Amino acid sequence: MATANPLLQAWAEGRTTYGLWCTMPGSVPAEFIARQGLDYVCVDYQHGLIDHTVGVPMMQGIQAGGSNPIARVGWNEPARIMAVLDAGAYGVVVPMVNNAAEAAAAVAACRYPPAGMRSYGPVRAKDVHGTADPDGLTDVACIVMVETADGIRNVEEIAATEGVAGIYIGPSDLALAMGLRPNHNPPDREFLQVIDDIKAACHRHGIAAGIQAANGEIAARHTDEGFDMITVASDAAVLAAAVRGHLATAKAGAGGAAPSAPDRLPAGNY
C-alpha cells in the first residue's frame, strides 16, 4: 500500500530506521538532535520530563531539523494517543500492551470511524500531513510495546493485530517482567531468546521490530540482528556521557593520559 509516511515507507522497503529518544524538554535541543541524520526522534511523554505544551514545540523542532517526530504516550489511552497525532506525530508508541484487544484499542485510537474511534480535530496534523482528509491523516504508525509477562505470552496475537505497524521492545521493563534486573550484565540467555522471539513474531506478520538501545555499540548489534527500528540512545544519557568525557580529559591535563573512550555511553539498555 502506498504511504506518505517516511517510516512506514522505509519498513515496507526493508530499510532499517534509526532514532533517538528525547526525555528532556526543549524544542531547540530536539531540533539539534534531529539535524544529525536520524530517521525519527521520539518525544517521550511516558518517562521523559515533558508535557504536551512542550511536546508540540519539540515536534516542530524535530521537523525543522529534518527528522520525523514520533511520540511515546504515557499509557494506552485514546485521549493521549489522539493528542499527539493531532499535534503532528508521524507515529505513536504505546507502552505496556498485554494482548490483541489492547493492541486493537491502540489502533482504533489512531483511526477515524468506521475503522476506529479517533475524534476528528487535526489542529496541526492537517498542515503536517498536507491534507484534512481522514484517510491521509491516519497514515501514521501505531507501534505497540511488548514488555510485560502477558505481552510476552501473547506476542503472536499482538503482532497479528490489524493496523499494528510494529512492536517496540523496552528492554528494562521486559527484564523486570522476567524477574531480572534492568541492564543486567551479562545478559540472561532466556532474556535474549525472548527478544529474538518478539522480533521473529514481528517478521512473521510483516511488521517492524523495534528496540531501545543505550548506545551505538548495542544498537550496532541490533542492526546485525535484523531489527527494523533502532533507537541508538536517549538525550540525557548522551549529554551526561559527553560531559563526563570532556571533564575527565580536562582533568588529565595536556600532558596526561586521556581516558579511553571518554565519550562512551554506559553499557545496558534504557
SENU-732245 format. One record per residue: residue in three letters; x, y, z of N, C-alpha, C, CB in turn. Coordinates in pm, whole numbers. Glycine has a CB too. Example, Ala and Ser with C-alpha at 12.3 -4.5 7.8 and 13.67 -1.06 7.14 Angstrom:
% residues 2
[titor 'ALA',[1319,-569,780],[1230,-450,780],[1320,-330,780],[1131,-447,905]]
[titor 'SER',[1285,-225,708],[1367,-106,714],[1290,3,787],[1408,-60,572]]
END
This chain:
% residues 270
[titor 'MET',[85,-120,0],[0,0,0],[88,124,0],[-96,1,124]]
[titor 'ALA',[54,221,-84],[130,346,-91],[112,424,38],[85,430,-213]]
[titor 'THR',[219,490,81],[212,566,204],[299,690,191],[255,481,325]]
[titor 'ALA',[255,799,253],[335,920,257],[416,929,385],[246,1042,243]]
[titor 'ASN',[401,830,472],[472,830,599],[612,773,577],[395,748,707]]
[titor 'PRO',[717,852,600],[854,805,571],[893,679,649],[953,914,602]]
[titor 'LEU',[844,664,770],[879,545,849],[810,421,793],[841,565,998]]
[titor 'LEU',[682,432,766],[610,319,708],[668,281,573],[461,352,694]]
[titor 'GLN',[708,381,496],[767,355,365],[900,281,379],[787,485,289]]
[titor 'ALA',[983,325,475],[1113,260,497],[1095,114,535],[1191,334,607]]
[titor 'TRP',[1002,86,625],[981,-52,669],[924,-137,556],[888,-57,790]]
[titor 'ALA',[838,-79,475],[782,-153,362],[890,-190,262],[673,-70,292]]
[titor 'GLU',[995,-107,254],[1105,-132,161],[1218,-212,224],[1158,0,109]]
[titor 'GLY',[1201,-251,351],[1302,-330,418],[1421,-251,469],[1350,-435,326]]
[titor 'ARG',[1405,-120,485],[1514,-36,534],[1505,-19,685],[1512,101,465]]
[titor 'THR',[1618,-23,750],[1625,-2,895],[1619,146,925],[1753,-65,955]]
[titor 'THR',[1543,183,1026],[1535,323,1069],[1602,339,1204],[1387,370,1076]]
[titor 'TYR',[1668,453,1221],[1743,481,1343],[1692,611,1405],[1896,490,1314]]
[titor 'GLY',[1682,611,1537],[1630,729,1604],[1696,754,1737],[1483,718,1622]]
[titor 'LEU',[1647,857,1802],[1694,892,1937],[1574,932,2020],[1799,1007,1932]]
[titor 'TRP',[1582,904,2150],[1474,930,2245],[1499,1063,2315],[1462,816,2348]]
[titor 'CYS',[1401,1150,2315],[1411,1277,2387],[1334,1267,2518],[1357,1395,2302]]
[titor 'THR',[1405,1276,2628],[1342,1273,2760],[1346,1409,2828],[1411,1170,2848]]
[titor 'MET',[1428,1500,2776],[1442,1633,2835],[1359,1733,2755],[1590,1677,2839]]
[titor 'PRO',[1290,1825,2822],[1208,1922,2750],[1292,2025,2677],[1113,1991,2845]]
[titor 'GLY',[1239,2071,2564],[1307,2179,2492],[1306,2156,2343],[1449,2194,2541]]
[titor 'SER',[1256,2254,2268],[1247,2240,2123],[1382,2258,2054],[1148,2340,2067]]
[titor 'VAL',[1469,2343,2108],[1598,2367,2044],[1688,2243,2053],[1669,2488,2109]]
[titor 'PRO',[1704,2179,2171],[1781,2054,2173],[1722,1947,2081],[1789,2000,2314]]
[titor 'ALA',[1589,1939,2077],[1525,1842,1988],[1559,1870,1843],[1373,1843,2008]]
[titor 'GLU',[1563,1998,1805],[1598,2035,1669],[1744,1999,1639],[1575,2185,1645]]
[titor 'PHE',[1836,2030,1733],[1977,1997,1712],[1995,1846,1694],[2062,2046,1830]]
[titor 'ILE',[1925,1769,1776],[1933,1623,1766],[1883,1577,1629],[1851,1556,1880]]
[titor 'ALA',[1772,1635,1585],[1710,1594,1458],[1800,1624,1339],[1576,1662,1440]]
[titor 'ARG',[1891,1718,1352],[1978,1757,1241],[2094,1660,1220],[2032,1896,1265]]
[titor 'GLN',[2102,1556,1301],[2217,1465,1293],[2194,1344,1203],[2252,1418,1430]]
[titor 'GLY',[2090,1346,1122],[2068,1240,1025],[1983,1125,1072],[2197,1188,983]]
[titor 'LEU',[1906,1146,1178],[1819,1041,1231],[1692,1027,1148],[1784,1071,1378]]
[titor 'ASP',[1640,905,1143],[1513,883,1073],[1395,930,1157],[1496,735,1039]]
[titor 'TYR',[1407,920,1288],[1300,965,1376],[1358,1014,1508],[1198,852,1401]]
[titor 'VAL',[1286,1101,1572],[1317,1143,1709],[1188,1129,1788],[1373,1292,1714]]
[titor 'CYS',[1197,1061,1901],[1077,1033,1981],[1068,1129,2099],[1079,889,2031]]
[titor 'VAL',[953,1193,2113],[922,1275,2229],[859,1182,2333],[825,1396,2192]]
[titor 'ASP',[927,1166,2445],[885,1066,2543],[798,1128,2652],[1007,999,2606]]
[titor 'TYR',[667,1107,2639],[573,1154,2739],[563,1058,2858],[435,1175,2676]]
[titor 'GLN',[613,936,2842],[596,838,2949],[699,858,3061],[607,696,2893]]
[titor 'HIS',[826,850,3027],[931,864,3128],[1010,993,3114],[1025,746,3121]]
[titor 'GLY',[985,1066,3007],[1052,1194,2991],[988,1302,3078],[1050,1237,2845]]
[titor 'LEU',[1057,1414,3090],[1010,1526,3173],[936,1627,3085],[1129,1595,3246]]
[titor 'ILE',[841,1576,3009],[779,1652,2901],[628,1650,2914],[822,1597,2764]]
[titor 'ASP',[565,1768,2903],[420,1771,2892],[383,1819,2752],[356,1862,3002]]
[titor 'HIS',[253,1825,2724],[212,1849,2586],[243,1990,2539],[63,1823,2572]]
[titor 'THR',[243,2087,2629],[274,2223,2588],[420,2235,2543],[247,2322,2702]]
[titor 'VAL',[505,2148,2593],[645,2144,2550],[662,2044,2435],[737,2107,2667]]
[titor 'GLY',[585,1937,2438],[598,1833,2336],[566,1882,2196],[509,1719,2370]]
[titor 'VAL',[467,1969,2183],[430,2020,2050],[543,2101,1988],[302,2105,2059]]
[titor 'PRO',[603,2200,2059],[718,2270,2000],[836,2177,1973],[762,2383,2093]]
[titor 'MET',[852,2071,2052],[959,1976,2024],[935,1906,1891],[969,1871,2138]]
[titor 'MET',[809,1869,1863],[779,1809,1733],[806,1907,1620],[633,1762,1729]]
[titor 'GLN',[776,2035,1643],[807,2136,1542],[957,2144,1519],[752,2273,1585]]
[titor 'GLY',[1033,2141,1629],[1179,2147,1617],[1236,2025,1546],[1242,2159,1753]]
[titor 'ILE',[1180,1909,1573],[1226,1785,1508],[1204,1794,1358],[1153,1661,1566]]
[titor 'GLN',[1087,1843,1319],[1061,1859,1175],[1152,1964,1114],[915,1897,1150]]
[titor 'ALA',[1175,2073,1185],[1265,2176,1134],[1406,2122,1116],[1268,2296,1229]]
[titor 'GLY',[1443,2025,1200],[1574,1963,1190],[1583,1855,1085],[1612,1907,1322]]
[titor 'GLY',[1474,1825,1018],[1477,1731,907],[1450,1587,943],[1607,1738,843]]
[titor 'SER',[1398,1561,1062],[1365,1424,1100],[1214,1411,1117],[1439,1384,1231]]
[titor 'ASN',[1172,1292,1153],[1029,1263,1166],[993,1247,1313],[991,1135,1087]]
[titor 'PRO',[902,1330,1364],[865,1320,1505],[768,1206,1532],[804,1450,1552]]
[titor 'ILE',[798,1130,1637],[703,1034,1690],[693,1063,1840],[748,885,1662]]
[titor 'ALA',[598,1002,1906],[581,1026,2049],[545,897,2120],[474,1132,2073]]
[titor 'ARG',[604,877,2237],[558,769,2324],[465,828,2427],[679,695,2393]]
[titor 'VAL',[342,779,2428],[244,829,2524],[264,759,2659],[99,807,2472]]
[titor 'GLY',[202,817,2762],[220,762,2895],[147,632,2919],[176,860,2994]]
[titor 'TRP',[39,609,2844],[-40,488,2865],[-129,466,2743],[-126,498,2995]]
[titor 'ASN',[-189,349,2736],[-275,314,2624],[-414,373,2646],[-283,161,2607]]
[titor 'GLU',[-423,504,2630],[-549,577,2648],[-578,659,2522],[-544,670,2774]]
[titor 'PRO',[-701,651,2471],[-733,719,2345],[-700,868,2344],[-878,701,2314]]
[titor 'ALA',[-732,938,2452],[-711,1083,2453],[-563,1117,2436],[-765,1143,2583]]
[titor 'ARG',[-477,1040,2499],[-333,1067,2490],[-282,1039,2349],[-255,982,2592]]
[titor 'ILE',[-330,931,2291],[-288,895,2155],[-337,1000,2056],[-342,755,2117]]
[titor 'MET',[-463,1037,2066],[-519,1135,1972],[-448,1269,1982],[-668,1152,1998]]
[titor 'ALA',[-411,1309,2103],[-348,1440,2121],[-215,1450,2046],[-326,1467,2270]]
[titor 'VAL',[-131,1347,2055],[-1,1355,1987],[-18,1343,1836],[93,1246,2039]]
[titor 'LEU',[-117,1266,1792],[-141,1256,1647],[-196,1388,1592],[-239,1141,1617]]
[titor 'ASP',[-287,1452,1665],[-338,1582,1622],[-229,1688,1621],[-452,1626,1712]]
[titor 'ALA',[-125,1667,1704],[-13,1761,1709],[87,1738,1596],[57,1751,1843]]
[titor 'GLY',[70,1630,1521],[155,1609,1405],[256,1497,1415],[226,1730,1376]]
[titor 'ALA',[246,1410,1515],[337,1296,1524],[313,1201,1408],[320,1223,1659]]
[titor 'TYR',[420,1148,1351],[409,1051,1243],[383,910,1295],[535,1052,1158]]
[titor 'GLY',[403,893,1424],[379,763,1484],[362,778,1632],[493,666,1452]]
[titor 'VAL',[297,680,1692],[277,680,1836],[323,546,1892],[128,707,1872]]
[titor 'VAL',[402,552,1999],[449,432,2068],[365,416,2193],[603,442,2103]]
[titor 'VAL',[300,301,2204],[205,276,2314],[264,171,2408],[66,230,2258]]
[titor 'PRO',[287,207,2534],[355,114,2625],[262,9,2685],[421,191,2737]]
[titor 'MET',[326,-96,2740],[261,-195,2825],[137,-259,2760],[221,-130,2955]]
[titor 'VAL',[148,-298,2635],[37,-365,2567],[46,-514,2596],[41,-338,2412]]
[titor 'ASN',[-63,-570,2648],[-62,-707,2701],[-122,-812,2608],[-134,-711,2829]]
[titor 'ASN',[-210,-771,2517],[-281,-869,2435],[-336,-803,2310],[-395,-934,2515]]
[titor 'ALA',[-400,-884,2226],[-452,-835,2099],[-561,-729,2119],[-507,-949,2017]]
[titor 'ALA',[-644,-745,2221],[-751,-649,2245],[-694,-511,2276],[-841,-696,2360]]
[titor 'GLU',[-588,-507,2357],[-526,-379,2391],[-454,-321,2269],[-428,-396,2508]]
[titor 'ALA',[-394,-407,2188],[-331,-359,2064],[-436,-300,1971],[-254,-474,1994]]
[titor 'ALA',[-550,-367,1959],[-657,-319,1872],[-713,-186,1923],[-770,-424,1863]]
[titor 'ALA',[-716,-168,2054],[-764,-42,2111],[-670,73,2075],[-777,-52,2264]]
[titor 'ALA',[-539,45,2076],[-442,147,2037],[-460,185,1890],[-298,98,2062]]
[titor 'VAL',[-480,84,1806],[-502,109,1663],[-629,191,1643],[-511,-24,1585]]
[titor 'ALA',[-735,157,1715],[-863,227,1700],[-850,375,1733],[-970,163,1789]]
[titor 'ALA',[-764,408,1828],[-744,549,1865],[-670,626,1756],[-668,558,1996]]
[titor 'CYS',[-608,554,1663],[-535,616,1553],[-618,627,1426],[-409,539,1524]]
[titor 'ARG',[-736,566,1423],[-817,557,1302],[-954,623,1325],[-835,410,1259]]
[titor 'TYR',[-1003,691,1222],[-1135,751,1229],[-1242,647,1199],[-1145,870,1131]]
[titor 'PRO',[-1365,671,1245],[-1475,580,1211],[-1492,571,1059],[-1607,628,1278]]
[titor 'PRO',[-1533,456,1008],[-1577,337,1083],[-1463,243,1123],[-1676,261,1003]]
[titor 'ALA',[-1340,274,1082],[-1228,183,1112],[-1182,193,1256],[-1112,213,1020]]
[titor 'GLY',[-1211,304,1322],[-1166,323,1459],[-1256,419,1534],[-1024,373,1462]]
[titor 'MET',[-1198,485,1636],[-1280,575,1718],[-1210,709,1744],[-1315,507,1851]]
[titor 'ARG',[-1116,742,1657],[-1046,870,1673],[-1140,985,1644],[-923,877,1579]]
[titor 'SER',[-1136,1086,1728],[-1218,1205,1710],[-1150,1300,1612],[-1244,1276,1845]]
[titor 'TYR',[-1229,1363,1528],[-1173,1447,1422],[-1145,1588,1475],[-1269,1454,1302]]
[titor 'GLY',[-1020,1627,1467],[-978,1760,1507],[-829,1776,1485],[-1014,1787,1652]]
[titor 'PRO',[-783,1763,1360],[-639,1763,1331],[-580,1903,1331],[-613,1697,1196]]
[titor 'VAL',[-572,1965,1448],[-535,2106,1458],[-404,2137,1385],[-523,2145,1605]]
[titor 'ARG',[-301,2060,1414],[-172,2080,1346],[-146,1971,1242],[-59,2082,1448]]
[titor 'ALA',[-201,1854,1265],[-174,1740,1177],[-212,1768,1032],[-249,1618,1228]]
[titor 'LYS',[-318,1845,1010],[-362,1871,871],[-256,1946,793],[-494,1951,870]]
[titor 'ASP',[-178,2029,861],[-72,2103,793],[53,2016,778],[-38,2231,870]]
[titor 'VAL',[81,1934,879],[197,1845,872],[180,1744,760],[216,1772,1006]]
[titor 'HIS',[62,1684,750],[36,1582,650],[-11,1639,517],[-65,1484,703]]
[titor 'GLY',[-40,1769,515],[-82,1834,391],[-220,1797,344],[14,1802,286]]
[titor 'THR',[-304,1753,437],[-441,1715,399],[-530,1719,523],[-443,1574,334]]
[titor 'ALA',[-657,1746,499],[-757,1736,605],[-843,1612,587],[-845,1860,609]]
[titor 'ASP',[-809,1531,485],[-885,1410,457],[-853,1304,562],[-853,1357,316]]
[titor 'PRO',[-955,1243,621],[-931,1144,726],[-840,1029,682],[-1062,1087,773]]
[titor 'ASP',[-850,988,557],[-765,878,510],[-618,916,514],[-804,837,368]]
[titor 'GLY',[-587,1037,473],[-448,1083,477],[-397,1105,618],[-434,1209,398]]
[titor 'LEU',[-486,1150,705],[-447,1179,842],[-419,1053,923],[-555,1260,911]]
[titor 'THR',[-471,940,878],[-446,816,953],[-328,738,897],[-571,728,950]]
[titor 'ASP',[-249,803,813],[-127,741,760],[-15,756,864],[-86,805,623]]
[titor 'VAL',[-42,701,982],[51,711,1094],[87,570,1142],[-10,795,1210]]
[titor 'ALA',[199,560,1210],[247,431,1257],[202,407,1401],[402,424,1247]]
[titor 'CYS',[122,304,1420],[83,262,1555],[180,153,1599],[-67,211,1558]]
[titor 'ILE',[264,186,1695],[371,97,1741],[343,61,1886],[512,165,1726]]
[titor 'VAL',[324,-65,1913],[289,-107,2049],[411,-172,2115],[169,-205,2049]]
[titor 'MET',[419,-157,2245],[533,-211,2319],[496,-345,2383],[580,-112,2426]]
[titor 'VAL',[582,-443,2366],[571,-571,2436],[682,-572,2540],[582,-695,2337]]
[titor 'GLU',[643,-565,2667],[741,-552,2775],[686,-604,2908],[784,-405,2790]]
[titor 'THR',[579,-681,2901],[518,-739,3021],[511,-890,3005],[377,-679,3046]]
[titor 'ALA',[485,-959,3116],[473,-1106,3110],[357,-1146,3020],[452,-1164,3251]]
[titor 'ASP',[243,-1076,3029],[130,-1107,2941],[164,-1078,2796],[6,-1028,2983]]
[titor 'GLY',[233,-967,2773],[272,-932,2637],[361,-1038,2574],[342,-798,2636]]
[titor 'ILE',[454,-1090,2653],[543,-1196,2603],[460,-1318,2562],[648,-1235,2711]]
[titor 'ARG',[367,-1356,2649],[284,-1475,2621],[196,-1455,2498],[196,-1508,2741]]
[titor 'ASN',[153,-1331,2477],[56,-1303,2371],[117,-1234,2250],[-55,-1218,2425]]
[titor 'VAL',[249,-1242,2236],[316,-1164,2132],[268,-1201,1992],[465,-1183,2141]]
[titor 'GLU',[237,-1327,1969],[195,-1369,1835],[64,-1301,1796],[180,-1523,1829]]
[titor 'GLU',[-32,-1297,1888],[-161,-1235,1856],[-148,-1083,1850],[-267,-1275,1960]]
[titor 'ILE',[-59,-1027,1926],[-36,-883,1918],[22,-847,1782],[59,-835,2031]]
[titor 'ALA',[120,-924,1738],[184,-898,1608],[87,-916,1493],[304,-990,1589]]
[titor 'ALA',[-14,-1001,1512],[-111,-1028,1407],[-226,-927,1404],[-167,-1167,1423]]
[titor 'THR',[-230,-836,1499],[-341,-741,1509],[-341,-644,1392],[-333,-663,1641]]
[titor 'GLU',[-452,-635,1323],[-466,-547,1207],[-440,-403,1247],[-605,-560,1145]]
[titor 'GLY',[-353,-336,1172],[-325,-195,1195],[-203,-168,1279],[-441,-133,1259]]
[titor 'VAL',[-150,-268,1346],[-26,-250,1422],[90,-245,1321],[-4,-366,1527]]
[titor 'ALA',[166,-135,1325],[276,-118,1231],[406,-180,1281],[298,28,1202]]
[titor 'GLY',[416,-197,1411],[537,-252,1466],[524,-280,1614],[653,-160,1441]]
[titor 'ILE',[615,-361,1664],[628,-385,1808],[762,-330,1852],[614,-538,1844]]
[titor 'TYR',[760,-258,1961],[881,-195,2014],[913,-258,2149],[864,-40,2028]]
[titor 'ILE',[1038,-299,2167],[1080,-365,2290],[1144,-264,2384],[1177,-480,2260]]
[titor 'GLY',[1092,-258,2507],[1156,-184,2614],[1235,-281,2699],[1052,-105,2698]]
[titor 'PRO',[1366,-293,2681],[1443,-397,2748],[1436,-392,2901],[1585,-389,2706]]
[titor 'SER',[1428,-274,2960],[1427,-266,3106],[1299,-324,3164],[1444,-120,3152]]
[titor 'ASP',[1184,-282,3111],[1058,-337,3160],[1046,-485,3125],[939,-260,3102]]
[titor 'LEU',[1099,-523,3009],[1098,-664,2972],[1176,-747,3073],[1155,-682,2831]]
[titor 'ALA',[1291,-695,3114],[1372,-765,3214],[1296,-779,3346],[1505,-691,3238]]
[titor 'LEU',[1235,-671,3391],[1158,-676,3516],[1045,-778,3506],[1103,-538,3550]]
[titor 'ALA',[980,-783,3390],[870,-878,3370],[917,-1022,3380],[804,-854,3236]]
[titor 'MET',[1046,-1043,3354],[1103,-1178,3358],[1173,-1207,3490],[1200,-1196,3243]]
[titor 'GLY',[1158,-1117,3587],[1221,-1137,3717],[1368,-1104,3719],[1203,-1278,3759]]
[titor 'LEU',[1414,-1023,3623],[1554,-984,3614],[1569,-836,3647],[1610,-1013,3472]]
[titor 'ARG',[1692,-794,3665],[1719,-652,3688],[1744,-583,3555],[1841,-634,3782]]
[titor 'PRO',[1702,-457,3540],[1736,-385,3418],[1887,-374,3401],[1672,-246,3418]]
[titor 'ASN',[1930,-376,3277],[2072,-360,3244],[2160,-469,3303],[2122,-226,3291]]
[titor 'HIS',[2102,-588,3324],[2181,-697,3379],[2292,-735,3281],[2091,-820,3411]]
[titor 'ASN',[2410,-760,3335],[2526,-788,3252],[2610,-898,3316],[2610,-661,3231]]
[titor 'PRO',[2637,-1009,3245],[2599,-1033,3106],[2450,-1062,3092],[2680,-1149,3048]]
[titor 'PRO',[2395,-1040,2974],[2252,-1063,2955],[2214,-1210,2977],[2210,-1020,2816]]
[titor 'ASP',[2098,-1230,3035],[2046,-1364,3057],[2008,-1427,2923],[1923,-1361,3153]]
[titor 'ARG',[2038,-1556,2906],[2010,-1623,2779],[1861,-1626,2747],[2066,-1764,2781]]
[titor 'GLU',[1780,-1650,2849],[1635,-1653,2826],[1585,-1515,2783],[1561,-1700,2952]]
[titor 'PHE',[1641,-1412,2843],[1606,-1273,2808],[1637,-1247,2660],[1684,-1173,2897]]
[titor 'LEU',[1754,-1286,2616],[1792,-1268,2475],[1702,-1349,2383],[1938,-1308,2454]]
[titor 'GLN',[1661,-1468,2430],[1574,-1552,2348],[1436,-1488,2332],[1560,-1691,2410]]
[titor 'VAL',[1384,-1427,2439],[1254,-1361,2431],[1261,-1244,2333],[1210,-1311,2571]]
[titor 'ILE',[1369,-1167,2338],[1385,-1058,2242],[1385,-1111,2099],[1517,-981,2270]]
[titor 'ASP',[1456,-1220,2078],[1460,-1280,1944],[1322,-1333,1903],[1562,-1395,1940]]
[titor 'ASP',[1248,-1388,1999],[1114,-1439,1969],[1019,-1326,1929],[1057,-1515,2091]]
[titor 'ILE',[1030,-1213,1997],[944,-1099,1964],[977,-1049,1823],[962,-984,2067]]
[titor 'LYS',[1106,-1037,1795],[1147,-994,1660],[1095,-1091,1554],[1301,-984,1652]]
[titor 'ALA',[1107,-1220,1580],[1061,-1320,1483],[911,-1311,1462],[1099,-1461,1530]]
[titor 'ALA',[834,-1288,1568],[689,-1275,1555],[654,-1155,1467],[623,-1261,1694]]
[titor 'CYS',[726,-1046,1485],[704,-928,1401],[724,-962,1254],[797,-813,1443]]
[titor 'HIS',[834,-1026,1225],[868,-1053,1086],[776,-1157,1024],[1012,-1099,1075]]
[titor 'ARG',[725,-1249,1105],[628,-1345,1052],[501,-1275,1004],[593,-1449,1157]]
[titor 'HIS',[467,-1166,1072],[342,-1096,1040],[366,-968,959],[268,-1062,1168]]
[titor 'GLY',[488,-949,912],[516,-839,821],[513,-701,883],[421,-843,711]]
[titor 'ILE',[547,-691,1012],[550,-561,1078],[692,-534,1128],[448,-554,1195]]
[titor 'ALA',[718,-409,1165],[851,-369,1208],[881,-418,1349],[866,-217,1201]]
[titor 'ALA',[1006,-460,1368],[1055,-497,1501],[1145,-385,1550],[1131,-635,1499]]
[titor 'GLY',[1107,-324,1663],[1183,-211,1716],[1239,-240,1853],[1096,-89,1722]]
[titor 'ILE',[1344,-168,1890],[1406,-190,2020],[1483,-66,2064],[1500,-312,2016]]
[titor 'GLN',[1490,-47,2194],[1564,62,2255],[1706,15,2287],[1494,113,2383]]
[titor 'ALA',[1804,100,2259],[1942,72,2296],[1996,189,2378],[2030,47,2170]]
[titor 'ALA',[2098,161,2458],[2157,266,2540],[2270,338,2468],[2209,209,2670]]
[titor 'ASN',[2329,275,2368],[2442,336,2299],[2459,273,2162],[2572,320,2382]]
[titor 'GLY',[2550,332,2085],[2571,287,1948],[2623,145,1938],[2665,378,1880]]
[titor 'GLU',[2703,104,2036],[2756,-32,2032],[2645,-136,2042],[2857,-53,2145]]
[titor 'ILE',[2553,-115,2134],[2438,-205,2147],[2349,-194,2023],[2357,-174,2275]]
[titor 'ALA',[2329,-71,1976],[2247,-51,1857],[2305,-123,1736],[2233,99,1827]]
[titor 'ALA',[2438,-127,1726],[2502,-197,1614],[2470,-346,1618],[2655,-175,1618]]
[titor 'ARG',[2466,-404,1738],[2430,-545,1750],[2287,-567,1703],[2446,-594,1896]]
[titor 'HIS',[2199,-473,1739],[2059,-486,1695],[2048,-472,1543],[1972,-380,1764]]
[titor 'THR',[2135,-392,1483],[2138,-384,1337],[2171,-520,1278],[2240,-278,1290]]
[titor 'ASP',[2275,-581,1331],[2317,-713,1282],[2209,-819,1305],[2447,-755,1350]]
[titor 'GLU',[2130,-800,1411],[2025,-897,1443],[1901,-882,1355],[1985,-882,1589]]
[titor 'GLY',[1894,-773,1279],[1784,-757,1184],[1666,-678,1235],[1737,-889,1144]]
[titor 'PHE',[1685,-593,1336],[1576,-506,1381],[1552,-396,1277],[1608,-445,1520]]
[titor 'ASP',[1428,-350,1271],[1387,-252,1171],[1382,-109,1225],[1252,-289,1117]]
[titor 'MET',[1366,-96,1355],[1353,35,1421],[1444,31,1543],[1203,67,1460]]
[titor 'ILE',[1550,110,1540],[1651,102,1647],[1675,242,1702],[1784,40,1594]]
[titor 'THR',[1647,257,1830],[1679,382,1899],[1820,370,1954],[1575,414,2013]]
[titor 'VAL',[1910,457,1910],[2052,439,1940],[2091,488,2080],[2136,510,1837]]
[titor 'ALA',[2011,576,2138],[2042,629,2272],[1930,724,2313],[2181,703,2274]]
[titor 'SER',[1941,778,2433],[1850,883,2478],[1930,1009,2509],[1769,838,2604]]
[titor 'ASP',[1864,1122,2498],[1933,1251,2507],[2005,1273,2640],[1835,1362,2485]]
[titor 'ALA',[1941,1240,2750],[2000,1265,2881],[2128,1185,2899],[1901,1230,2993]]
[titor 'ALA',[2128,1059,2854],[2247,975,2867],[2359,1026,2778],[2214,831,2833]]
[titor 'VAL',[2326,1069,2657],[2427,1122,2566],[2492,1247,2625],[2364,1156,2429]]
[titor 'LEU',[2412,1337,2678],[2464,1461,2735],[2553,1432,2856],[2348,1553,2776]]
[titor 'ALA',[2505,1347,2946],[2583,1317,3066],[2716,1251,3030],[2504,1225,3159]]
[titor 'ALA',[2716,1159,2934],[2839,1091,2895],[2937,1189,2832],[2807,977,2797]]
[titor 'ALA',[2888,1281,2751],[2976,1380,2689],[3041,1469,2794],[2897,1465,2588]]
[titor 'VAL',[2962,1513,2891],[3017,1598,2997],[3123,1522,3076],[2905,1647,3091]]
[titor 'ARG',[3093,1397,3114],[3191,1318,3189],[3321,1301,3110],[3133,1181,3223]]
[titor 'GLY',[3308,1275,2980],[3425,1254,2898],[3511,1378,2887],[3384,1210,2761]]
[titor 'HIS',[3449,1492,2861],[3526,1616,2849],[3589,1654,2982],[3436,1729,2798]]
[titor 'LEU',[3517,1634,3091],[3571,1666,3223],[3692,1578,3256],[3463,1649,3330]]
[titor 'ALA',[3680,1449,3227],[3792,1358,3252],[3914,1395,3170],[3751,1214,3223]]
[titor 'THR',[3892,1435,3044],[4003,1476,2958],[4070,1601,3012],[3954,1499,2816]]
[titor 'ALA',[3988,1698,3056],[4043,1822,3110],[4125,1797,3235],[3931,1921,3140]]
[titor 'LYS',[4076,1710,3323],[4147,1682,3448],[4278,1608,3425],[4059,1600,3541]]
[titor 'ALA',[4285,1534,3313],[4410,1463,3282],[4521,1559,3245],[4387,1363,3170]]
[titor 'GLY',[4482,1680,3200],[4583,1778,3163],[4639,1753,3025],[4694,1779,3263]]
[titor 'ALA',[4706,1854,2972],[4757,1845,2836],[4859,1733,2821],[4819,1976,2794]]
[titor 'GLY',[4937,1707,2926],[5039,1604,2917],[4997,1472,2977],[5162,1650,2983]]
[titor 'GLY',[4876,1468,3028],[4829,1346,3093],[4773,1246,2994],[4724,1378,3195]]
[titor 'ALA',[4752,1128,3041],[4693,1023,2956],[4542,1042,2951],[4728,881,3009]]
[titor 'ALA',[4492,1062,2833],[4347,1079,2818],[4278,945,2847],[4311,1130,2676]]
[titor 'PRO',[4165,948,2917],[4093,824,2944],[4046,760,2814],[3973,849,3036]]
[titor 'SER',[4038,630,2812],[3993,561,2692],[3846,584,2670],[4023,410,2700]]
[titor 'ALA',[3809,608,2545],[3670,629,2504],[3593,715,2604],[3599,495,2488]]
[titor 'PRO',[3638,843,2625],[3575,926,2728],[3430,959,2702],[3651,1051,2743]]
[titor 'ASP',[3389,953,2577],[3251,992,2545],[3161,871,2528],[3248,1076,2419]]
[titor 'ARG',[3206,755,2570],[3129,635,2551],[3014,627,2652],[3218,513,2562]]
[titor 'LEU',[2900,589,2605],[2785,577,2693],[2795,450,2776],[2655,578,2613]]
[titor 'PRO',[2734,448,2892],[2738,328,2976],[2670,210,2907],[2671,354,3111]]
[titor 'ALA',[2715,91,2942],[2652,-28,2886],[2512,-46,2941],[2737,-153,2915]]
[titor 'GLY',[2433,-123,2870],[2298,-152,2918],[2193,-92,2828],[2279,-101,3060]]
[titor 'ASN',[2069,-109,2866],[1956,-58,2789],[1870,31,2877],[1874,-173,2730]]
[titor 'TYR',[1806,129,2813],[1716,217,2887],[1575,166,2873],[1726,363,2838]]
END
